[in-house]
Amino acid sequence: MSFTLKIIGVVSLLVIQAVAVQADPEQDRRAFIDHYQTIYPGLPLEAYADGVYAIDQDARESWEAIEAFPPYELAIEKGKIAFDQPFRNGKAYADCFPHQGQAIAQLYPQWNPTKGKVITLALALNECREANDEAPLPYSDGRIAELLAYMAQSSRGKPTSIVVPEQDPRALAAYEEGKHYYYQRRGQLNFACATCHVQNVGKQLRSEILSPSLGHTTHWPVYRLKWGETGSLHRRFAECHEQIRAPKPAEQSTDLRHLEYFLSFMSNGIPVNGPSTRK
């Protein structure tokens, strides 16, 4: 018997049953979708790419006004310049990726069987740099967010297509660790990621409407009005830890890469529409 996610009531939390050792990611994804479709029965799957703006019309109108003149355009422009800039050995980022790095963001994160680990697109960019004798970029620095913005923009409209190879127990373990991390309570507030985005989705926390987990990975990187710049998904993960007063993991740590792997698989089929704007 595999790990499964069970629906308990209409606005229930999906809970993990640790009753076996092998995961069934597709069964998990189907249960995940069923949960949100029960709450928002008329909302098509692809709409979840818009996050909270898919479920709150007032917020959507303000967001659409901002998106008419997107504040992340400069990040895309800078990302393209950096992407095209040759390394000192004459090669460039395009040499590290299939299709010269165009329209591939929807395929990340990936399980790499040779390295035995999850590779996010940010990690792949730094591995490309190191393979060409360049120093890795800091993950907290805006430069890597700019590269990610350019690559995400080239994938707009492509459905998220994450693979968890079930014949590789290491990949399944990484997926399960990401799922466990999502449901594990932590910090002084004793919150899990799922506390807000599964159990209490659509409810108001202070001035914010809590967004659905579905589609959470599809619109990154984002220009956050709070930040005043474009930042990465892992930066947002770290900020969530701060908000619940939990230890903040490093960006691109194993925990956060596995978390991204799980969440991205849950969003399979939802189109990429990053970069985007968020409060």
C-alpha positions, 0 to 999 in steps of 0.5 A: 500500500502506498502513501496517500492523501485523504480528503477529510471534509470540504475544507479539510487538511490533506494528511499523510498516512505513513503506512508503507515505504513506496510513494504514489506521486500521481495518486497524491496529485489527483487527491490534491486536485480533488481537494481544491476542486471540491472547494472551487468547483468551477475553477479550471486547473490552469487558472491556479497559475494565478495564485490567490488572484484566481480565487479573489476577484477584487485582488485580481483587478488590482493585480491585472492593473499592475501586470499591464505595466509589469515591474519585472520587465527590467529583470527579464531584460537584465536576465537576457543580457546575463544569459547571452554573455559568454563566460571567460572560456567562450561558452555560455549558459545556452551550452549547458541546457537543451534547446539553448535553455529556451522554453525549458523552465517547466521541466524543473526541478528534475531528478538527476539519477547520475548525481542522485539529487534534485536539480532546480533550475537555479542550481542548474545555472550555478552548476553551469557556471562552475563547469565553466570555471566561473564562481557560483552566484549567491542564491540571495542575489538579484542576478540569479533571479534575473536569469530565472526571470528570463528563462521563465518568460521563455516558458510561458504557457508551457504546462508544468511537467515534472517527472518522479521516476518511480523506478528510482527509489531515491527519486521517490524518497526525495519526493516523499521528503518534500511532501513530509516537509510540506505537512510538518508543523514547525516554528513557534506558531506550530504551522505547516505550509499546508496549514495555510495553503491547504487547510485554510485556503481562501481564508483571510490572515490579517490582510491577506487571502491565503492562496491555494498550493496548486500553482504555487511554483508556476509563476516564479520568480516574482516581483514582490511589492514588499521586496521592491525587486524580483526574487526567487521561490526559495527566498519566499520559502525562507520568508515563510519560515521567518513568519512562523518563527521557525529556523530559516533553511538556506536557499537551495538546501536539500530540504527546500529543493525537495519541497519544490520538487513535491510542490511542482509535481502537484502543479503538473499540467498548470501552465508556467506564467512567470515571472509575475507580480505579487504583494 
